[in-house]
Amino acid sequence: MRAIFGGENTLRLIIQIPCLNEADHLPETLAALPHSIPGIDEIEILVIDDGSSDNTAGVARQWGVHHVVSHRRNRGLAAAFQTGIDAALKAGADIIVNTDADGQYEGADIAELVQPVLRGEADIVIGDRGVADNAHFGPFKRRLQRLGSAVVRRASGTTITDAVSGFRAISREAAQKLTITTEFSYTTDMLIQAGRKRMAVKSVPVRTHRTPRPSRLFKSIPRFISQTGVTITRAYTTHNALRVFVGLGLMLAFVGLLPIMRFVWFYLAGDGNGHVQSLIIGGSLLMLGTLVAVMGILADLIATNRKLLEATLYKLRKLEEQLADEGERPGHDEGESADVVSLKSRRVR
């Protein structure tokens, strides 16, 4: 088992919890987290305070949370998730589990969530809430979740049945290769990236509880649908630019050929003078399709450059890990960035 995680003497799990004004609910969530899991040597907690206006960070420290990272202002769930991943990697996590602070997920199920990673069967494990018959979801939400998951499965090439579940376990290797770029939610972007990078993604059934308040991620169902749709489209296009743009260009070119063929038909019949508009429309669509296809080629070159940048980032993260193992990595202080404040971590042994 140690070989899977680089031969370290201890296997460390860090449970990260993105928070926004969760001072009232955080203690109950923390109390439900497991203190020991078979196969795990150390369990640590990381709270990401995403610009809360209450005392979320203070409550986390009062409850003995090992690591607290605070954004100076609210930056959104996706940014909080990425900040947590970066902090967990720097803290030496071999496995990272992400959960919510509102108590939706059963903390004890973390033990089952990490097992596929421990066995080397998965890079990412998604907690499946059983959206088809979950008693805490209304009929409309069940249908919406199933439809969204089907779209993400298609876009990512995975078999995940609960694509927007935030309850997930990630191996260190996978976390080093992921970079969330969306500003809305990390869930779908992460899965599309994982599918594109040929990561092994699995689901395990988990229990859920009714949340004490409405979601803070979105104000209404239509807004959630539109923002999720934009996120999926953007993530898919980013990783499949050639397929998207060339396919769209060929479609436009085909449509453009139809009026051109119509003009040719009438021209050969000796009646071409009255159908010049078909030639103009067809030529315009054909030219537009060609330009879109060329855009696809350029976008694919940009995507290739992104892969090189991601490979460089991965190597930098590995280098940071090596420096940390050698005791050469500098510690964090409260002014490490203009936008993120890392409060002093407390390691409990």
C-alpha positions in Angstrom: 0.0 0.0 0.0 2.8 2.4 0.7 4.1 2.0 -2.8 1.0 3.6 -4.1 1.7 6.8 -2.1 5.4 7.1 -2.8 6.7 4.9 0.1 6.1 7.4 2.9 6.3 6.3 6.5 2.9 7.6 7.2 -0.3 7.9 5.1 -2.0 11.2 5.7 -5.6 12.0 4.9 -6.6 15.7 5.0 -10.3 16.5 5.0 -11.0 19.9 3.6 -14.1 21.9 4.2 -14.8 25.1 2.2 -16.9 27.5 4.3 -18.8 30.7 3.9 -20.5 31.9 7.1 -20.7 28.5 8.6 -19.9 29.3 12.3 -23.2 27.9 13.4 -23.0 24.6 11.5 -19.3 23.9 11.4 -19.1 22.4 15.0 -21.6 19.7 14.2 -19.8 18.9 10.9 -16.5 18.7 12.6 -17.9 16.4 15.4 -19.1 13.9 12.8 -15.8 13.5 11.1 -13.9 10.2 11.7 -10.8 10.3 14.0 -9.4 7.0 12.6 -9.8 5.0 9.4 -8.2 1.6 8.7 -5.2 2.1 6.4 -4.8 5.8 7.3 -2.1 6.8 9.8 -3.0 10.5 10.2 -6.2 12.4 9.7 -6.1 16.2 9.7 -8.8 18.8 9.0 -8.4 21.8 6.8 -11.0 24.6 6.8 -11.1 27.2 3.9 -12.8 30.3 5.1 -14.1 32.0 1.9 -14.3 35.6 3.1 -16.9 34.9 5.8 -18.4 37.8 7.7 -19.0 35.7 10.8 -16.5 33.9 13.1 -16.0 30.8 10.9 -12.2 30.8 11.1 -12.3 31.4 14.9 -14.8 28.6 15.4 -12.5 26.3 13.4 -9.5 27.1 15.6 -11.6 26.7 18.7 -12.5 23.2 17.6 -8.8 22.3 17.1 -8.8 22.3 13.3 -5.2 21.6 12.1 -5.2 24.0 9.2 -7.2 27.2 8.5 -6.8 29.1 5.3 -8.8 32.4 4.8 -9.7 34.4 1.7 -9.8 38.1 2.5 -13.0 38.4 0.4 -15.5 35.9 -0.9 -14.1 34.3 -4.1 -16.6 31.5 -4.7 -16.8 27.8 -4.1 -14.5 26.8 -7.0 -11.7 29.1 -5.8 -12.1 27.9 -2.2 -11.9 24.3 -3.4 -8.7 25.0 -5.4 -7.2 26.9 -2.4 -7.9 23.9 -0.2 -6.3 21.5 -2.7 -3.2 23.6 -2.8 -3.0 23.9 0.9 -3.6 20.2 1.5 -0.8 19.3 -1.0 1.6 21.7 0.8 0.6 20.1 4.1 1.6 16.7 2.8 -1.7 15.1 2.1 -1.6 11.6 0.5 -5.4 11.6 0.1 -7.7 14.7 0.1 -11.4 14.4 1.0 -13.7 17.3 0.2 -16.9 17.7 2.2 -19.5 20.4 2.9 -19.8 22.3 6.1 -23.6 22.2 6.2 -23.8 18.6 7.4 -25.3 17.3 4.1 -22.9 14.3 4.0 -22.4 11.6 6.6 -18.9 12.1 8.0 -18.5 8.4 8.9 -18.8 7.5 5.2 -15.4 9.0 4.5 -14.0 5.6 5.6 -15.8 4.1 2.6 -15.0 7.0 0.3 -11.2 6.6 0.5 -11.1 2.8 0.1 -10.9 2.7 -3.7 -8.0 5.2 -3.5 -6.3 3.1 -0.8 -6.6 0.0 -2.9 -5.2 1.7 -5.9 -8.4 1.3 -7.9 -9.3 5.0 -8.4 -7.7 8.4 -8.6 -10.9 10.2 -7.7 -13.9 8.8 -5.8 -17.3 10.5 -5.9 -19.9 10.1 -3.1 -23.1 9.0 -4.9 -26.1 10.4 -3.0 -28.5 8.2 -4.9 -30.2 11.1 -6.6 -32.9 8.9 -8.2 -34.6 8.1 -4.9 -33.0 10.5 -2.4 -35.6 11.4 0.2 -34.1 14.8 0.8 -34.5 15.8 -2.9 -37.8 16.9 -4.4 -39.0 15.3 -7.7 -37.9 18.2 -9.9 -34.4 18.2 -8.3 -34.1 14.5 -8.8 -34.8 14.8 -12.5 -32.6 17.8 -12.9 -29.7 16.0 -11.1 -30.1 12.9 -13.2 -30.2 14.9 -16.4 -27.1 17.0 -15.4 -25.2 13.9 -14.5 -26.0 12.3 -17.8 -24.7 15.3 -19.7 -21.5 15.3 -17.6 -21.0 11.6 -18.1 -21.2 12.2 -21.9 -18.9 15.1 -21.8 -16.3 13.6 -19.4 -16.4 10.0 -20.7 -16.9 8.7 -17.1 -19.6 6.5 -15.6 -20.4 8.8 -12.6 -24.1 8.9 -11.6 -23.9 12.0 -9.3 -21.8 14.5 -11.1 -22.4 17.5 -8.8 -21.7 15.7 -5.5 -19.1 17.7 -3.5 -18.3 14.7 -1.4 -15.2 13.2 -3.0 -11.8 11.7 -2.3 -8.8 12.6 -4.5 -5.3 10.9 -4.5 -2.3 13.2 -4.2 -1.2 12.3 -7.7 -4.6 13.3 -9.2 -4.8 16.5 -7.1 -1.4 17.6 -8.4 -2.7 17.3 -12.0 -6.0 19.2 -11.5 -6.4 22.9 -11.8 -9.9 24.3 -11.5 -10.5 27.2 -13.9 -14.2 27.8 -13.5 -15.5 30.5 -11.2 -18.8 28.8 -10.3 -18.4 25.2 -9.1 -15.5 22.8 -9.3 -17.6 19.6 -9.6 -18.3 19.3 -13.3 -15.0 21.0 -14.4 -13.0 18.6 -12.3 -14.8 15.5 -13.8 -14.3 16.7 -17.4 -10.7 17.3 -16.7 -10.3 13.9 -15.0 -12.0 12.1 -18.0 -9.8 14.0 -20.5 -6.6 13.1 -18.5 -7.6 9.4 -18.4 -7.9 9.3 -14.6 -9.7 6.4 -12.9 -13.0 7.8 -11.5 -15.3 5.7 -9.3 -18.5 6.2 -7.3 -19.4 4.8 -3.9 -22.9 5.2 -2.3 -23.0 7.6 0.6 -25.7 8.8 3.1 -27.0 12.3 3.2 -28.9 14.5 5.6 -31.4 17.3 5.0 -29.5 20.6 5.0 -30.6 23.3 7.5 -30.7 26.1 4.9 -31.0 26.6 1.1 -27.8 26.4 -1.0 -25.6 29.5 -1.1 -24.1 28.4 -4.4 -27.0 29.7 -6.5 -30.1 31.9 -6.0 -32.5 30.0 -8.1 -32.9 26.8 -10.2 -32.8 28.7 -13.6 -29.6 30.4 -12.5 -28.1 27.1 -11.4 -29.0 25.5 -14.7 -27.6 28.4 -16.8 -24.3 28.6 -14.8 -23.8 24.8 -14.8 -24.5 24.7 -18.5 -21.9 27.4 -19.1 -19.4 25.6 -16.9 -19.9 22.3 -18.7 -19.7 23.9 -22.2 -16.6 25.8 -21.3 -14.8 22.9 -19.7 -15.7 20.5 -22.5 -14.6 23.1 -25.2 -11.4 23.8 -23.4 -10.4 20.1 -23.5 -12.0 19.3 -26.9 -11.5 22.5 -28.9 -10.7 20.8 -32.2 -13.7 18.5 -32.1 -16.1 21.3 -31.1 -15.0 24.1 -33.5 -14.2 21.8 -36.5 -17.5 20.0 -36.0 -19.3 23.4 -35.9 -17.4 24.6 -38.9 -18.3 21.6 -41.0 -21.9 21.9 -40.0 -22.0 25.5 -41.2 -20.2 24.6 -44.4 -22.7 21.8 -45.1 -25.6 24.2 -44.5 -23.9 26.7 -46.8 -23.6 24.1 -49.6 -27.3 23.7 -49.7 -28.2 27.1 -51.2 -25.1 26.9 -53.4 -26.4 23.6 -54.8 -29.8 25.3 -55.2 -28.3 28.1 -57.3 -26.3 25.6 -59.4 -29.5 23.6 -60.1 -31.4 26.7 -61.3 -28.3 28.0 -63.2 -28.0 24.7 -65.2 -31.8 25.0 -65.9 -31.1 28.4 -67.4 -32.7 30.4 -64.6 -29.7 31.4 -62.5 -30.2 35.2 -62.6 -33.1 35.2 -60.2 -31.3 33.1 -57.5 -28.1 34.9 -56.9 -29.1 35.5 -53.3 -28.7 31.7 -52.7 -25.1 31.9 -54.0 -24.4 34.8 -51.7 -25.9 33.2 -48.6 -24.3 29.9 -49.3 -20.9 31.5 -49.9 -21.1 33.4 -46.7 -22.0 30.3 -44.7 -19.2 28.4 -46.4 -16.7 31.1 -45.5 -18.0 31.3 -41.9 -17.7 27.5 -41.5 -14.1 27.6 -42.8 -13.2 30.4 -40.3 -14.8 28.5 -37.4 -12.8 25.4 -38.4 -9.6 27.4 -38.5 -10.5 28.8 -35.1 -10.7 25.1 -33.9 -7.2 24.5 -35.1 -5.9 27.5 -33.3 -7.8 26.6 -30.2 -6.4 23.1 -30.3 -2.9 24.6 -30.4 -3.8 26.7 -27.4 -5.1 23.5 -25.7 -1.8 21.8 -26.4 0.0 24.8 -24.8 -2.3 24.4 -21.8 -1.2 20.7 -21.5 2.5 21.9 -21.5 1.7 24.4 -18.8 -0.2 21.8 -16.7 2.8 19.4 -17.0 5.1 22.2 -15.8 2.7 23.0 -12.9 2.7 19.3 -12.0 6.5 19.2 -12.0 6.6 22.3 -9.8 4.3 20.7 -7.3 6.5 17.6 -7.3 9.5 19.8 -6.7 7.7 21.5 -3.8 7.0 18.1 -2.4 10.7 17.1 -2.7 11.8 20.3 -1.0 9.3 19.7 1.8 10.7 16.2 2.3 14.1 17.7 2.6 12.9 20.3 5.1 13.8 23.2 2.7 10.3 24.6 2.0 9.6 27.9 3.8 6.6 28.1 6.1 3.6 30.3 5.4 2.9 33.6 7.1 -0.2 35.7 7.3 0.9 38.0 4.4 1.8 35.4 1.8 -0.5 36.8 -0.9 -2.6 39.9 -1.5 -5.8 37.8 -1.7 -5.2 34.8 0.6 -4.3 34.8 4.3 -3.0 31.5 5.7 -3.4 31.3 9.4 -0.9 29.4 11.3 -1.4 25.6 11.1 -1.4 23.4 14.1 -0.2 19.9 13.6 -1.6 17.4 16.2 0.3 14.2 16.7 
